[in-house]
């Protein structure tokens, strides 16, 4: 990879991190269990991951996680920080598991983009879910299993977030499929 190509990818990565931060400012309220919010913050990272591959996508996701923490810090200890910010958003880069080639049909492009989005959302959810079990057990109502509490808490906002991201990604795949094709 040439220095020019690497610089282009880094600039593109910085732009998607900034766009994710802007989209995180637009949050949708709802009946979320004790917090959480629905936003489209993962969409730019998913698009970047589909375009540039898993390593670059995970790198951008990790950087975005740090930015997300700076924008609204909640810190218990380093492991919670890593699970809820570093690892959770790094795992959004797994959207790149769906490799979209330039000559794909629109249907296959939409399927692969949707698959990548769902994988990214599930992986991020799992990181938050583990964090909820390990660090937020004291928040569970008396008698409720901690695993169920974490599932409800994280599922009530991550589920709608993934659905919203999926809708946007599918629209992009339908109208701008070249934006999602692998570049490197």
C-alpha positions as CSV (number, residue, x, y, z in Angstrom):
1,X,0.0,0.0,0.0
2,X,1.4,3.4,-1.0
3,X,1.8,6.3,1.4
4,X,-0.8,8.2,-0.6
5,X,-3.3,5.3,-0.2
6,X,-2.6,5.0,3.6
7,X,-3.0,8.8,4.0
8,X,-6.4,8.7,2.1
9,X,-7.6,5.8,4.3
10,X,-6.6,7.7,7.5
11,X,-8.3,10.9,6.4
12,X,-11.4,8.9,5.5
13,X,-11.2,7.2,8.9
14,X,-11.0,10.5,10.7
15,X,-14.0,11.8,8.8
16,X,-16.1,8.7,9.7
17,X,-15.1,9.1,13.4
18,X,-16.2,12.8,13.3
19,X,-19.4,11.9,11.5
20,X,-20.2,9.2,14.0
21,X,-19.6,11.8,16.8
22,X,-22.0,14.2,15.1
23,X,-24.6,11.5,14.7
24,X,-24.3,10.6,18.3
25,X,-25.5,14.0,19.2
26,X,-28.8,13.2,17.6
27,X,-30.3,10.7,20.0
28,X,-33.8,9.3,20.1
29,X,-35.5,8.9,23.4
30,X,-37.7,6.0,24.2
31,X,-38.6,3.5,26.9
32,X,-35.0,2.3,27.4
33,X,-34.4,0.6,30.7
34,X,-32.5,3.1,32.9
35,X,-30.5,4.7,30.1
36,X,-29.0,4.0,26.8
37,X,-29.9,5.8,23.6
38,X,-30.6,5.1,20.0
39,X,-28.5,6.9,17.4
40,X,-27.0,6.3,14.0
41,X,-23.4,6.6,15.3
42,X,-22.4,3.2,14.0
43,X,-23.4,3.9,10.3
44,X,-20.2,5.7,9.3
45,X,-18.0,3.0,10.9
46,X,-20.0,0.3,9.2
47,X,-19.6,2.0,5.8
48,X,-15.9,2.5,6.4
49,X,-15.4,-1.1,7.5
50,X,-17.2,-2.4,4.4
51,X,-15.1,-0.1,2.2
52,X,-11.7,-0.6,3.9
53,X,-11.8,-4.0,5.6
54,X,-11.8,-5.3,9.1
55,X,-8.4,-4.0,10.4
56,X,-9.1,-0.4,9.3
57,X,-12.7,-0.7,10.5
58,X,-11.7,-1.9,13.9
59,X,-9.1,0.8,14.2
60,X,-11.7,3.5,13.4
61,X,-14.2,1.9,15.7
62,X,-11.7,1.9,18.6
63,X,-10.8,5.6,17.9
64,X,-14.6,6.4,17.8
65,X,-15.0,4.6,21.2
66,X,-12.5,6.9,22.7
67,X,-14.2,9.9,21.2
68,X,-17.6,8.6,22.5
69,X,-16.1,8.3,26.0
70,X,-14.8,11.9,25.8
71,X,-18.2,13.1,24.7
72,X,-20.0,11.5,27.7
73,X,-17.6,9.8,30.1
74,X,-18.7,7.2,32.5
75,X,-15.8,5.4,34.1
76,X,-15.8,2.6,36.8
77,X,-12.5,1.0,36.0
78,X,-10.2,0.2,33.0
79,X,-12.0,-3.1,32.2
80,X,-15.4,-1.5,32.1
81,X,-14.0,1.4,30.0
82,X,-12.5,-1.1,27.5
83,X,-15.7,-3.2,27.3
84,X,-18.1,-0.3,26.9
85,X,-16.0,2.0,24.8
86,X,-12.9,0.5,23.3
87,X,-14.0,-3.1,22.5
88,X,-17.7,-2.3,21.9
89,X,-16.9,0.1,19.1
90,X,-13.8,-1.8,17.8
91,X,-16.2,-4.7,17.2
92,X,-18.3,-2.5,14.9
93,X,-15.5,-3.0,12.5
94,X,-16.5,-6.7,12.1
95,X,-19.1,-5.4,9.6
96,X,-16.2,-6.0,7.1
97,X,-16.9,-9.7,7.4
98,X,-19.3,-9.0,4.6
99,X,-17.1,-8.2,1.6
100,X,-18.9,-6.4,-1.2
101,X,-17.3,-6.6,-4.6
102,X,-17.8,-3.9,-7.3
103,X,-19.6,-6.2,-9.7
104,X,-22.2,-7.5,-7.2
105,X,-25.9,-7.4,-8.0
106,X,-27.9,-4.8,-6.1
107,X,-29.7,-7.7,-4.2
108,X,-26.4,-9.2,-3.1
109,X,-24.9,-5.9,-2.2
110,X,-28.0,-5.2,0.0
111,X,-27.8,-8.6,1.6
112,X,-24.1,-8.4,2.3
113,X,-24.4,-4.8,3.7
114,X,-27.3,-5.9,5.9
115,X,-25.3,-8.9,7.1
116,X,-22.3,-6.8,8.0
117,X,-24.6,-4.3,9.9
118,X,-26.3,-7.1,11.9
119,X,-22.9,-8.7,12.7
120,X,-21.5,-5.4,13.8
121,X,-24.5,-4.6,16.0
122,X,-24.6,-8.0,17.6
123,X,-20.8,-7.9,18.4
124,X,-21.2,-4.4,20.0
125,X,-24.2,-5.6,21.9
126,X,-22.2,-8.6,23.3
127,X,-19.5,-6.4,24.6
128,X,-22.0,-4.2,26.4
129,X,-23.9,-7.3,27.6
130,X,-20.7,-8.7,29.2
131,X,-20.0,-5.3,30.8
132,X,-23.5,-5.2,32.2
133,X,-23.1,-8.6,33.8
134,X,-19.7,-7.9,35.3
135,X,-20.0,-4.3,36.3
136,X,-23.7,-3.4,36.7
137,X,-25.0,-6.4,38.7
138,X,-25.9,-4.1,41.6
139,X,-28.4,-2.3,39.3
140,X,-30.5,-5.4,38.7
141,X,-33.8,-5.4,40.5
142,X,-33.9,-7.7,43.6
143,X,-34.5,-11.3,42.5
144,X,-33.8,-10.7,38.8
145,X,-30.9,-12.6,37.3
146,X,-28.0,-10.3,36.4
147,X,-27.7,-11.8,32.9
148,X,-31.4,-11.1,32.2
149,X,-31.0,-7.5,33.5
150,X,-28.1,-6.9,31.2
151,X,-30.0,-8.5,28.3
152,X,-33.0,-6.2,28.9
153,X,-31.0,-3.1,29.6
154,X,-28.7,-3.4,26.6
155,X,-31.2,-5.0,24.3
156,X,-33.8,-2.2,24.7
157,X,-31.5,0.4,23.1
158,X,-29.1,-1.8,21.0
159,X,-32.0,-3.6,19.2
160,X,-33.6,-0.4,17.9
161,X,-30.2,1.1,17.2
162,X,-29.3,-1.9,15.0
163,X,-32.6,-1.7,13.2
164,X,-32.2,2.0,12.5
165,X,-28.6,1.4,11.3
166,X,-29.8,-1.5,9.1
167,X,-32.5,0.7,7.5
168,X,-29.9,3.4,6.7
169,X,-27.4,1.0,5.4
170,X,-29.9,-0.8,3.2
171,X,-31.0,2.6,1.7
172,X,-27.4,3.4,1.0
173,X,-26.9,0.0,-0.6
174,X,-29.9,0.5,-2.8
175,X,-29.1,4.0,-4.0
176,X,-25.3,4.2,-3.7
177,X,-24.0,0.6,-3.8
178,X,-20.5,1.7,-5.0
179,X,-20.1,3.5,-1.6
180,X,-20.1,0.2,0.1
181,X,-17.7,-1.8,-2.1
182,X,-14.4,-3.0,-0.8
183,X,-11.6,-0.6,-1.8
184,X,-8.5,-2.3,-0.4
